[in-house]
Amino acid sequence: MPARKAKPERDVTKAYPLSQFADKLRRLADAVEGGQRFRIQVAGERVSIPPDAMISVEHERGEDGEEVEFQITWKSPVLPEKTEKPAAKGKAKAGGGAKARSKEG
């Protein structure tokens, strides 16, 4: 399998109708309660959230109004590049292979 590459940075906000938002929250709650991975598509990109992600709630109040954010954070693993294996040391025997044994009975 090829190594995963780091994904480019992204900061997207997507508004949903209330019924779709409620459906997404229900699916998230089910995944959290079941200790399962949660998958969602946001603005055309699929996102897979691991079951051990950190979930927090943020509340802000300012001159422009108030805001509550439900945040889910995790580290995306980036697999290291594959490296060539060093050549095996030693000499191989000519014609050397394991002989098949037959079982009787």
C-alpha positions in Angstrom: 0.0 0.0 0.0 1.5 3.4 -0.9 2.4 5.8 2.0 -0.1 8.5 2.8 0.9 12.0 2.1 0.1 14.9 4.4 -3.1 16.6 3.4 -3.1 20.4 2.6 -4.3 22.7 5.3 -8.0 23.6 5.1 -10.5 25.8 7.0 -14.0 25.4 5.7 -17.4 26.2 7.2 -20.5 24.6 5.7 -24.0 25.5 6.7 -26.7 22.8 6.7 -30.5 22.9 7.0 -31.6 22.0 10.5 -32.9 18.6 9.5 -29.5 17.6 8.0 -27.6 19.0 11.0 -29.8 17.0 13.3 -29.1 13.8 11.3 -25.4 14.4 11.4 -25.5 15.0 15.2 -27.4 11.7 15.6 -24.9 9.8 13.6 -22.0 11.4 15.5 -23.7 10.5 18.9 -24.2 6.9 17.8 -20.6 6.6 16.7 -19.3 8.2 19.9 -21.4 6.0 22.1 -20.4 2.9 20.2 -16.7 3.7 20.2 -16.7 3.7 16.4 -15.1 5.7 13.7 -17.3 8.6 12.4 -17.3 9.4 8.7 -18.7 12.6 7.3 -18.4 14.6 4.0 -17.8 18.4 4.5 -17.9 20.7 1.4 -17.0 17.8 -0.9 -14.2 16.2 1.2 -14.6 13.0 3.1 -13.4 13.1 6.6 -12.8 10.0 8.8 -12.8 10.7 12.6 -11.1 8.1 14.8 -13.0 6.8 17.9 -10.3 8.2 20.2 -10.7 11.8 19.0 -11.0 14.6 21.6 -14.4 16.2 21.7 -14.9 19.7 23.3 -17.5 22.5 23.4 -16.5 26.1 23.0 -18.6 29.1 23.9 -17.7 32.7 22.7 -19.5 35.9 23.5 -18.6 39.2 21.9 -19.9 42.4 20.4 -21.2 40.5 17.3 -23.2 37.9 19.3 -22.6 34.5 20.8 -21.3 31.3 19.4 -21.1 27.6 20.5 -18.8 25.3 18.6 -18.7 21.5 19.0 -15.1 20.6 18.2 -13.6 17.2 17.4 -9.8 17.1 17.2 -7.3 14.4 16.4 -3.9 13.9 14.7 -4.0 12.4 11.3 -1.3 9.7 10.9 1.2 10.3 8.1 2.9 7.1 7.2 6.7 7.2 6.6 7.9 6.8 3.0 8.9 3.2 2.2 12.6 2.6 2.0 14.3 -0.1 0.0 15.2 -3.2 2.1 18.9 -3.9 2.2 20.1 -6.9 0.2 20.3 -10.1 2.2 23.7 -11.1 3.5 25.2 -14.5 2.9 25.2 -16.9 0.0 22.3 -18.9 -1.2 22.8 -22.6 -1.8 22.5 -23.7 -5.5 19.2 -25.5 -5.9 18.6 -24.9 -2.3 14.9 -25.1 -1.5 13.0 -27.0 1.1 12.0 -30.5 0.1 8.4 -31.4 0.4 7.6 -34.2 2.9 4.7 -36.5 2.4 2.6 -37.7 5.3 1.4 -41.3 5.3 -1.7 -42.5 6.9 
